[in-house]
Amino acid sequence: MTNPEIYGWQSVYVRAILETDDLLINERIYEAISALEQRRLSPVESNSDEDCALNDAEVGIKALITERADRSVWDAAPGHWTIRL
């Protein structure tokens, strides 16, 4: 079994997903969104492993916002976030 590739933005994303402190969750979410947006500013090969990982992370952040922060995400296409926390 091989280890999956780790991308620079993933550690920030994982910190947000694993955060349990209600006082820190919004900050972690914003940090993760920023990391994802920064990565999307550079070309990512469509359907590459990293592109799929980015898409999955974006879905995960949307779910985190909805479930943990009890807010909704509107018009959040990959790389285009409109949120209210």
Backbone torsions as a table, in degrees:
resi	resn	phi	psi	omega
1	MET	NA	133.1	179.6
2	THR	-100.2	153.9	176.4
3	ASN	-79.5	139.1	176.9
4	PRO	-66.9	151.1	178.5
5	GLU	-66.0	140.4	178.2
6	ILE	-105.0	128.8	179.7
7	TYR	-103.9	154.6	-175.8
8	GLY	-55.4	-36.2	-177.3
9	TRP	-77.5	-16.9	-172.9
10	GLN	-67.2	-34.8	-178.8
11	SER	-64.5	-37.5	177.9
12	VAL	-67.3	-41.1	177.6
13	TYR	-62.1	-46.1	-178.8
14	VAL	-63.3	-38.9	176.7
15	ARG	-58.5	-40.7	179.2
16	ALA	-66.6	-45.5	-177.5
17	ILE	-63.2	-36.8	-175.5
18	LEU	-91.5	-4.8	-177.6
19	GLU	-65.0	131.4	178.7
20	THR	-114.7	-9.2	-178.7
21	ASP	-84.2	114.8	-178.7
22	ASP	-60.1	-25.7	179.1
23	LEU	-75.8	-19.5	-177.5
24	LEU	-107.1	-13.9	-170.9
25	ILE	-60.1	-42.7	-179.2
26	ASN	-63.1	-42.4	178.2
27	GLU	-60.7	-43.8	179.9
28	ARG	-64.2	-39.2	178.2
29	ILE	-63.2	-47.0	179.3
30	TYR	-62.5	-39.5	177.7
31	GLU	-62.0	-42.4	-179.8
32	ALA	-66.4	-44.7	178.1
33	ILE	-60.0	-43.7	179.1
34	SER	-60.6	-44.3	179.4
35	ALA	-62.6	-42.0	178.4
36	LEU	-65.6	-43.7	179.2
37	GLU	-64.2	-41.7	178.6
38	GLN	-60.2	-42.0	179.5
39	ARG	-66.4	-38.1	-179.8
40	ARG	-68.9	-14.4	177.1
41	LEU	-69.4	-21.8	176.8
42	SER	-102.4	152.1	-179.6
43	PRO	-60.6	138.9	174.5
44	VAL	-127.8	126.1	-179.4
45	GLU	-60.4	126.7	-178.9
46	SER	-58.9	134.7	178.8
47	ASN	66.2	12.7	174.3
48	SER	-73.4	169.8	177.9
49	ASP	-58.2	-41.2	-179.0
50	GLU	-70.2	-38.4	177.7
51	ASP	-60.3	-44.2	177.7
52	CYS	-63.9	-40.4	178.6
53	ALA	-64.9	-40.3	177.1
54	LEU	-63.0	-45.4	178.8
55	ASN	-59.8	-44.4	178.7
56	ASP	-63.0	-41.6	179.6
57	ALA	-64.4	-39.4	178.9
58	GLU	-64.5	-40.2	175.7
59	VAL	-64.0	-41.5	179.3
60	GLY	-62.8	-41.6	178.5
61	ILE	-66.3	-40.5	177.1
62	LYS	-60.0	-43.1	178.6
63	ALA	-65.2	-40.5	178.4
64	LEU	-61.5	-43.9	178.6
65	ILE	-60.9	-45.5	-178.5
66	THR	-67.4	-45.1	-174.0
67	GLU	-85.1	-46.7	-173.5
68	ARG	-87.3	-40.2	-177.2
69	ALA	-94.1	-3.8	177.7
70	ASP	53.8	45.3	177.5
71	ARG	-132.8	170.5	179.9
72	SER	-107.9	159.8	175.5
73	VAL	-115.6	129.7	-179.7
74	TRP	-117.7	139.7	174.3
75	ASP	48.5	44.4	-176.5
76	ALA	-98.4	73.0	172.5
77	ALA	-73.6	156.5	-179.5
78	PRO	-49.9	126.0	179.1
79	GLY	82.4	-0.2	-178.3
80	HIS	-133.1	97.6	-173.5
81	TRP	-105.6	131.8	169.8
82	THR	-130.7	103.7	-175.5
83	ILE	-131.5	160.6	172.9
84	ARG	-134.2	118.0	178.1
85	LEU	-108.0	NA	NA
